[in-house]
Amino acid sequence: MIRTQVQLEAEQYEALRKLAHRHKISISEAVRRLLKKGMRQGIDDDDSPDAGKLLELSGIAASGRDDIGGRHDEYLDEDFER
């Protein structure tokens, strides 16, 4: 896998966090699944609601924390406990 960073609006991050929690998967896994689905459908049609959802995912990893790499498991556990 390749590590990357993206930024989300606060509302996008919260929706993604809740989705991941509901499916008992990490946020990273949720992003991978959504991207896979979105890439199958394409993003050429700007009027498509699915394309819009995919484009909203840009910036997903904005947390404001600078130690995610070393403590991501702790933060994931915290999120699942909410």
Secondary structure as UniProt FT lines:
FT   HELIX           10..23
FT   HELIX           27..41
FT   TURN            46..47
FT   HELIX           49..56
FT   TURN            57..59
FT   HELIX           68..81
//
